[in-house]
Amino acid sequence: MDAKLMLMIPGPTPVPEQVLLDMAKHPVGHRSKEFMEVIGSVTQKLKWLHQTQHDVLILTASGTGAVEAGIINFFSPGDRVLVGSNGKFGERWVEVCNAYGLQVDEVKADWGKPLDPEEFRQKLEADTTKSYKGVIVTFSETSTGVLNDLKTINSHVQAHGSALTIVDAVTSLGAVHLPMDEWGIDVIASGSQKGYMIPPGLGFVAVGPRAWEAYKTAKLPKYYLDLGKYRKESAKNSTPFTSSVNMIVALHTALTMMEAEGLENIFQRHQRQMQATRAAVKALGLPLYTADDCGSPAITAVVPVSVDAQQVRSIMKNALILSLLMVRIP
Ligand SMILES: *Cc1c(COP(=O)(O)O)cnc(C)c1O
Protein backbone atom coordinates (compact mmCIF):
# COMPACT_ATOMS: atom_id res chain seq x y z
CA MET A 1 0.00 0.00 0.00
CA ASP A 2 1.41 3.38 -1.01
CA ALA A 3 1.67 6.04 1.61
CA LYS A 4 -1.16 8.47 0.95
CA LEU A 5 -0.23 11.79 -0.53
CA MET A 6 -0.66 14.34 2.25
CA LEU A 7 -2.32 17.15 0.31
CA MET A 8 -2.97 19.20 3.45
CA ILE A 9 -5.82 21.06 1.77
CA PRO A 10 -9.56 21.09 2.59
CA GLY A 11 -10.36 18.75 -0.28
CA PRO A 12 -9.81 16.43 -2.05
CA THR A 13 -9.53 14.61 1.26
CA PRO A 14 -7.70 11.26 1.60
CA VAL A 15 -9.54 8.42 -0.14
CA PRO A 16 -9.61 4.98 1.58
CA GLU A 17 -7.82 2.17 -0.24
CA GLN A 18 -10.97 0.07 -0.65
CA VAL A 19 -12.75 2.98 -2.32
CA LEU A 20 -9.89 3.38 -4.80
CA LEU A 21 -9.91 -0.34 -5.58
CA ASP A 22 -13.65 -0.40 -6.23
CA MET A 23 -13.38 2.68 -8.43
CA ALA A 24 -10.75 0.99 -10.57
CA LYS A 25 -13.18 -1.63 -11.88
CA HIS A 26 -14.48 -1.42 -15.43
CA PRO A 27 -17.51 0.89 -15.78
CA VAL A 28 -20.90 -0.83 -15.89
CA GLY A 29 -23.71 0.45 -18.11
CA HIS A 30 -25.45 3.43 -16.56
CA ARG A 31 -28.87 1.96 -17.47
CA SER A 32 -28.04 -1.61 -16.43
CA LYS A 33 -30.02 -3.45 -13.77
CA GLU A 34 -26.95 -3.91 -11.59
CA PHE A 35 -26.19 -0.20 -11.66
CA MET A 36 -29.78 0.70 -10.81
CA GLU A 37 -29.41 -1.44 -7.72
CA VAL A 38 -26.32 0.53 -6.76
CA ILE A 39 -28.18 3.86 -7.22
CA GLY A 40 -31.08 2.57 -5.13
CA SER A 41 -28.77 1.52 -2.32
CA VAL A 42 -26.65 4.69 -2.50
CA THR A 43 -29.79 6.87 -2.36
CA GLN A 44 -30.92 5.19 0.88
CA LYS A 45 -27.48 5.71 2.38
CA LEU A 46 -27.46 9.36 1.31
CA LYS A 47 -30.76 9.88 3.12
CA TRP A 48 -29.18 8.36 6.22
CA LEU A 49 -26.21 10.76 5.93
CA HIS A 50 -28.52 13.77 5.50
CA GLN A 51 -30.78 12.50 8.33
CA THR A 52 -33.77 12.93 6.02
CA GLN A 53 -36.74 11.07 4.57
CA HIS A 54 -36.83 13.47 1.60
CA ASP A 55 -35.06 13.37 -1.77
CA VAL A 56 -31.30 13.33 -2.12
CA LEU A 57 -30.28 13.74 -5.76
CA ILE A 58 -26.93 12.88 -7.34
CA LEU A 59 -25.39 15.23 -9.93
CA THR A 60 -22.22 14.86 -11.95
CA ALA A 61 -20.89 18.25 -10.91
CA SER A 62 -18.53 19.80 -8.39
CA GLY A 63 -19.82 21.26 -5.14
CA THR A 64 -20.44 24.62 -6.79
CA GLY A 65 -22.73 22.95 -9.33
CA ALA A 66 -24.70 21.35 -6.50
CA VAL A 67 -25.14 24.65 -4.67
CA GLU A 68 -26.03 26.44 -7.92
CA ALA A 69 -28.70 23.78 -8.55
CA GLY A 70 -29.85 24.18 -4.95
CA ILE A 71 -30.45 27.88 -5.59
CA ILE A 72 -31.76 28.19 -9.14
CA ASN A 73 -34.50 25.55 -8.94
CA PHE A 74 -36.60 27.41 -6.41
CA PHE A 75 -36.70 31.06 -7.47
CA SER A 76 -37.83 33.39 -10.24
CA PRO A 77 -36.00 36.42 -11.68
CA GLY A 78 -36.15 39.36 -9.28
CA ASP A 79 -36.90 37.22 -6.20
CA ARG A 80 -35.34 38.57 -3.02
CA VAL A 81 -32.83 36.39 -1.16
CA LEU A 82 -30.70 36.88 1.94
CA VAL A 83 -27.17 35.50 1.69
CA GLY A 84 -24.71 35.03 4.55
CA SER A 85 -21.23 36.08 3.50
CA ASN A 86 -18.17 35.67 5.73
CA GLY A 87 -15.68 34.07 3.38
CA LYS A 88 -14.92 32.92 -0.15
CA PHE A 89 -17.92 30.60 -0.50
CA GLY A 90 -20.49 33.02 0.92
CA GLU A 91 -19.19 35.53 -1.61
CA ARG A 92 -19.57 32.95 -4.37
CA TRP A 93 -23.27 32.40 -3.61
CA VAL A 94 -23.82 36.15 -3.82
CA GLU A 95 -22.22 36.02 -7.30
CA VAL A 96 -24.40 33.06 -8.36
CA CYS A 97 -27.57 34.84 -7.20
CA ASN A 98 -26.53 38.00 -9.04
CA ALA A 99 -25.73 36.01 -12.20
CA TYR A 100 -29.32 34.71 -12.25
CA GLY A 101 -30.91 38.11 -11.62
CA LEU A 102 -32.01 37.56 -8.02
CA GLN A 103 -32.25 40.55 -5.71
CA VAL A 104 -29.58 39.95 -3.10
CA ASP A 105 -29.31 41.26 0.46
CA GLU A 106 -26.32 40.19 2.51
CA VAL A 107 -25.56 39.49 6.12
CA LYS A 108 -21.82 39.93 6.33
CA ALA A 109 -19.13 39.24 8.87
CA ASP A 110 -15.37 39.72 8.69
CA TRP A 111 -13.40 36.73 7.46
CA GLY A 112 -12.59 34.49 10.44
CA LYS A 113 -15.71 35.65 12.33
CA PRO A 114 -19.07 33.82 12.37
CA LEU A 115 -22.26 35.25 10.89
CA ASP A 116 -24.39 36.89 13.58
CA PRO A 117 -27.78 35.10 13.80
CA GLU A 118 -29.26 38.31 15.32
CA GLU A 119 -28.74 40.11 12.02
CA PHE A 120 -30.73 37.41 10.24
CA ARG A 121 -33.46 37.70 12.87
CA GLN A 122 -33.70 41.48 12.49
CA LYS A 123 -33.82 41.40 8.68
CA LEU A 124 -36.35 38.56 8.61
CA GLU A 125 -38.59 40.13 11.27
CA ALA A 126 -38.53 43.45 9.40
CA ASP A 127 -39.76 41.64 6.27
CA THR A 128 -43.46 41.82 7.12
CA THR A 129 -44.48 41.54 3.44
CA LYS A 130 -42.62 38.18 3.25
CA SER A 131 -40.54 39.34 0.31
CA TYR A 132 -37.59 37.09 1.18
CA LYS A 133 -37.92 33.87 -0.77
CA GLY A 134 -34.74 32.26 0.47
CA VAL A 135 -31.88 32.44 2.97
CA ILE A 136 -28.58 30.99 1.83
CA VAL A 137 -25.98 30.01 4.42
CA THR A 138 -22.60 28.31 4.24
CA PHE A 139 -22.48 26.05 7.31
CA SER A 140 -18.74 25.37 7.45
CA GLU A 141 -17.03 28.27 5.64
CA THR A 142 -13.99 26.41 4.36
CA SER A 143 -11.99 29.50 3.40
CA THR A 144 -11.72 30.59 7.05
CA GLY A 145 -12.51 27.50 9.12
CA VAL A 146 -15.61 29.07 10.69
CA LEU A 147 -18.66 26.97 11.56
CA ASN A 148 -21.65 29.30 11.30
CA ASP A 149 -24.52 28.89 13.79
CA LEU A 150 -26.89 27.37 11.24
CA LYS A 151 -29.29 26.00 13.83
CA THR A 152 -30.07 29.45 15.27
CA ILE A 153 -30.09 31.18 11.87
CA ASN A 154 -32.49 28.53 10.58
CA SER A 155 -34.79 28.99 13.59
CA HIS A 156 -35.20 32.63 12.51
CA VAL A 157 -36.01 31.53 8.96
CA GLN A 158 -38.60 29.14 10.38
CA ALA A 159 -40.13 32.03 12.34
CA HIS A 160 -40.32 34.06 9.10
CA GLY A 161 -42.39 31.22 7.77
CA SER A 162 -42.05 31.60 4.03
CA ALA A 163 -38.35 31.84 3.04
CA LEU A 164 -36.51 28.61 2.22
CA THR A 165 -33.28 27.71 4.00
CA ILE A 166 -30.60 26.67 1.53
CA VAL A 167 -27.37 25.34 3.00
CA ASP A 168 -23.93 24.96 1.49
CA ALA A 169 -22.80 21.89 3.43
CA VAL A 170 -19.88 21.03 1.16
CA THR A 171 -17.40 20.66 4.02
CA SER A 172 -19.83 20.14 6.88
CA LEU A 173 -21.83 17.15 5.67
CA GLY A 174 -20.24 14.00 7.04
CA ALA A 175 -18.27 15.99 9.62
CA VAL A 176 -20.86 17.90 11.63
CA HIS A 177 -24.36 17.05 12.91
CA LEU A 178 -26.77 18.44 10.29
CA PRO A 179 -30.20 16.84 10.76
CA MET A 180 -32.16 18.06 7.74
CA ASP A 181 -35.62 16.95 8.86
CA GLU A 182 -35.27 17.70 12.56
CA TRP A 183 -34.12 21.27 11.86
CA GLY A 184 -36.49 21.68 8.92
CA ILE A 185 -33.81 22.64 6.39
CA ASP A 186 -35.23 22.87 2.86
CA VAL A 187 -32.15 22.34 0.69
CA ILE A 188 -28.69 20.93 1.47
CA ALA A 189 -25.96 20.90 -1.17
CA SER A 190 -22.66 19.05 -0.90
CA GLY A 191 -19.77 17.67 -2.96
CA SER A 192 -17.92 14.38 -3.08
CA GLN A 193 -14.35 15.47 -2.35
CA LYS A 194 -14.77 16.62 1.25
CA GLY A 195 -16.61 14.62 3.95
CA TYR A 196 -17.51 11.79 1.57
CA MET A 197 -13.89 10.56 1.22
CA ILE A 198 -14.15 10.08 -2.55
CA PRO A 199 -12.54 12.10 -5.35
CA PRO A 200 -14.08 15.31 -6.77
CA GLY A 201 -16.82 14.97 -9.38
CA LEU A 202 -20.17 14.31 -7.73
CA GLY A 203 -22.56 16.86 -6.27
CA PHE A 204 -25.55 16.14 -4.03
CA VAL A 205 -28.69 18.16 -3.45
CA ALA A 206 -31.20 17.20 -0.77
CA VAL A 207 -34.62 18.76 -1.31
CA GLY A 208 -37.53 18.94 1.14
CA PRO A 209 -41.26 19.37 0.47
CA ARG A 210 -41.38 23.17 0.92
CA ALA A 211 -38.66 23.55 -1.69
CA TRP A 212 -40.50 21.26 -4.14
CA GLU A 213 -43.56 23.45 -3.65
CA ALA A 214 -41.48 26.52 -4.63
CA TYR A 215 -40.05 24.57 -7.58
CA LYS A 216 -43.50 24.38 -9.17
CA THR A 217 -43.63 28.12 -9.82
CA ALA A 218 -39.88 28.90 -10.08
CA LYS A 219 -38.97 30.47 -13.40
CA LEU A 220 -35.19 30.86 -13.42
CA PRO A 221 -33.69 29.16 -16.50
CA LYS A 222 -32.30 25.65 -16.01
CA TYR A 223 -31.69 22.52 -17.99
CA TYR A 224 -28.82 20.26 -16.90
CA LEU A 225 -29.34 21.42 -13.31
CA ASP A 226 -33.14 21.05 -13.39
CA LEU A 227 -33.70 19.01 -10.22
CA GLY A 228 -37.17 17.92 -11.30
CA LYS A 229 -35.48 15.71 -13.91
CA TYR A 230 -33.28 14.16 -11.23
CA ARG A 231 -36.22 13.53 -8.90
CA LYS A 232 -38.19 11.80 -11.64
CA GLU A 233 -35.30 9.48 -12.50
CA SER A 234 -34.29 8.94 -8.88
CA ALA A 235 -37.72 7.40 -8.25
CA LYS A 236 -36.72 4.77 -10.85
CA ASN A 237 -33.23 4.32 -9.34
CA SER A 238 -31.68 6.19 -12.24
CA THR A 239 -30.29 9.58 -13.28
CA PRO A 240 -31.35 11.77 -16.23
CA PHE A 241 -27.90 11.89 -17.86
CA THR A 242 -24.99 9.45 -18.00
CA SER A 243 -23.94 8.95 -14.40
CA SER A 244 -20.34 9.02 -13.34
CA VAL A 245 -20.69 5.28 -12.70
CA ASN A 246 -17.28 4.65 -11.18
CA MET A 247 -17.74 7.53 -8.79
CA ILE A 248 -21.11 6.23 -7.70
CA VAL A 249 -19.60 2.80 -7.08
CA ALA A 250 -16.91 4.55 -5.00
CA LEU A 251 -19.64 6.44 -3.16
CA HIS A 252 -21.36 3.19 -2.33
CA THR A 253 -18.19 1.82 -0.74
CA ALA A 254 -17.50 5.05 1.17
CA LEU A 255 -21.06 5.33 2.51
CA THR A 256 -20.98 1.68 3.58
CA MET A 257 -17.83 2.45 5.58
CA MET A 258 -19.48 5.51 7.10
CA GLU A 259 -22.54 3.51 8.11
CA ALA A 260 -20.33 0.96 9.82
CA GLU A 261 -18.67 3.74 11.82
CA GLY A 262 -21.98 5.43 12.69
CA LEU A 263 -22.93 9.12 12.45
CA GLU A 264 -22.34 9.88 16.12
CA ASN A 265 -18.85 8.34 16.01
CA ILE A 266 -18.01 10.23 12.82
CA PHE A 267 -19.01 13.57 14.35
CA GLN A 268 -17.14 12.82 17.59
CA ARG A 269 -14.02 11.84 15.64
CA HIS A 270 -14.06 15.17 13.78
CA GLN A 271 -14.63 17.03 17.03
CA ARG A 272 -11.66 15.26 18.65
CA GLN A 273 -9.44 15.91 15.66
CA MET A 274 -10.38 19.58 15.64
CA GLN A 275 -9.55 19.88 19.34
CA ALA A 276 -6.24 18.06 18.87
CA THR A 277 -5.34 20.20 15.86
CA ARG A 278 -6.21 23.43 17.63
CA ALA A 279 -4.23 22.40 20.73
CA ALA A 280 -1.23 21.45 18.59
CA VAL A 281 -1.30 24.71 16.67
CA LYS A 282 -1.49 26.69 19.90
CA ALA A 283 1.42 24.66 21.35
CA LEU A 284 3.46 25.56 18.29
CA GLY A 285 2.81 29.21 19.02
CA LEU A 286 0.97 29.77 15.76
CA PRO A 287 -2.18 31.88 15.68
CA LEU A 288 -5.52 30.26 14.79
CA TYR A 289 -7.76 32.14 12.35
CA THR A 290 -10.95 31.53 14.33
CA ALA A 291 -11.96 31.70 17.99
CA ASP A 292 -12.48 28.41 19.87
CA ASP A 293 -16.27 28.73 19.93
CA CYS A 294 -16.77 28.88 16.17
CA GLY A 295 -14.10 26.51 14.81
CA SER A 296 -15.25 24.07 12.13
CA PRO A 297 -14.64 20.38 12.91
CA ALA A 298 -13.99 19.92 9.20
CA ILE A 299 -11.19 22.40 8.69
CA THR A 300 -8.83 24.46 10.84
CA ALA A 301 -7.21 27.59 9.45
CA VAL A 302 -3.87 28.80 10.78
CA VAL A 303 -2.43 32.23 10.12
CA PRO A 304 1.23 31.89 9.23
CA VAL A 305 3.34 34.67 10.72
CA SER A 306 7.03 33.96 10.35
CA VAL A 307 6.63 30.73 8.39
CA ASP A 308 5.56 30.34 4.78
CA ALA A 309 2.41 28.26 4.32
CA GLN A 310 3.63 26.72 1.04
CA GLN A 311 6.83 25.60 2.73
CA VAL A 312 4.97 23.95 5.59
CA ARG A 313 2.80 22.11 3.09
CA SER A 314 5.65 20.90 0.93
CA ILE A 315 7.59 19.62 3.92
CA MET A 316 4.56 17.74 5.21
CA LYS A 317 3.89 16.33 1.78
CA ASN A 318 7.44 15.12 1.19
CA ALA A 319 8.27 13.76 4.59
CA LEU A 320 5.77 13.96 7.35
CA ILE A 321 8.38 12.93 9.88
CA LEU A 322 10.61 15.87 8.98
CA SER A 323 7.93 18.30 10.04
CA LEU A 324 7.82 16.62 13.43
CA LEU A 325 11.58 16.99 13.84
CA MET A 326 11.33 20.66 13.01
CA VAL A 327 9.10 21.40 15.96
CA ARG A 328 11.28 23.16 18.48
CA ILE A 329 10.30 22.67 22.05
CA PRO A 330 10.95 25.94 23.91
C1 LIG B 1 -15.19 22.95 -1.64
C2 LIG B 1 -16.36 23.83 -1.34
C3 LIG B 1 -17.31 24.20 -2.31
C4 LIG B 1 -17.35 23.70 -3.72
O1 LIG B 1 -16.23 23.72 -4.41
P1 LIG B 1 -16.07 22.94 -5.80
O2 LIG B 1 -14.69 23.32 -6.15
O3 LIG B 1 -17.07 23.49 -6.74
O4 LIG B 1 -16.29 21.48 -5.53
C5 LIG B 1 -18.38 24.96 -1.91
N1 LIG B 1 -18.53 25.37 -0.64
C6 LIG B 1 -17.68 25.03 0.32
C7 LIG B 1 -17.94 25.49 1.71
C8 LIG B 1 -16.56 24.25 0.00
O5 LIG B 1 -15.70 23.90 0.97
Ligand as a Chemical Component Dictionary entry (heavy atoms), coordinates in Angstrom:
data_LIG
# 
_chem_comp.id                   LIG 
_chem_comp.type                 NON-POLYMER 
_chem_comp.pdbx_formal_charge   0 
_chem_comp.three_letter_code    LIG 
# 
loop_
_chem_comp_atom.comp_id 
_chem_comp_atom.atom_id 
_chem_comp_atom.alt_atom_id 
_chem_comp_atom.type_symbol 
_chem_comp_atom.charge 
_chem_comp_atom.model_Cartn_x 
_chem_comp_atom.model_Cartn_y 
_chem_comp_atom.model_Cartn_z 
_chem_comp_atom.pdbx_ordinal 
LIG C1 C1 C 0 -15.188 22.952 -1.639 1  
LIG C2 C2 C 0 -16.359 23.827 -1.336 2  
LIG C3 C3 C 0 -17.309 24.201 -2.308 3  
LIG C4 C4 C 0 -17.353 23.699 -3.716 4  
LIG O1 O1 O 0 -16.232 23.724 -4.409 5  
LIG P1 P1 P 0 -16.072 22.943 -5.802 6  
LIG O2 O2 O 0 -14.686 23.318 -6.149 7  
LIG O3 O3 O 0 -17.072 23.493 -6.737 8  
LIG O4 O4 O 0 -16.287 21.483 -5.534 9  
LIG C5 C5 C 0 -18.378 24.965 -1.908 10 
LIG N1 N1 N 0 -18.533 25.370 -0.645 11 
LIG C6 C6 C 0 -17.675 25.028 0.317  12 
LIG C7 C7 C 0 -17.938 25.490 1.710  13 
LIG C8 C8 C 0 -16.557 24.252 0.001  14 
LIG O5 O5 O 0 -15.703 23.903 0.971  15 
# 
loop_
_chem_comp_bond.comp_id 
_chem_comp_bond.atom_id_1 
_chem_comp_bond.atom_id_2 
_chem_comp_bond.value_order 
_chem_comp_bond.pdbx_ordinal 
LIG C1 C2 SING 1  
LIG C2 C3 SING 2  
LIG C2 C8 DOUB 3  
LIG C3 C4 SING 4  
LIG C3 C5 DOUB 5  
LIG C4 O1 SING 6  
LIG O1 P1 SING 7  
LIG P1 O2 DOUB 8  
LIG P1 O3 SING 9  
LIG P1 O4 SING 10 
LIG C5 N1 SING 11 
LIG N1 C6 DOUB 12 
LIG C6 C7 SING 13 
LIG C6 C8 SING 14 
LIG C8 O5 SING 15 
# 
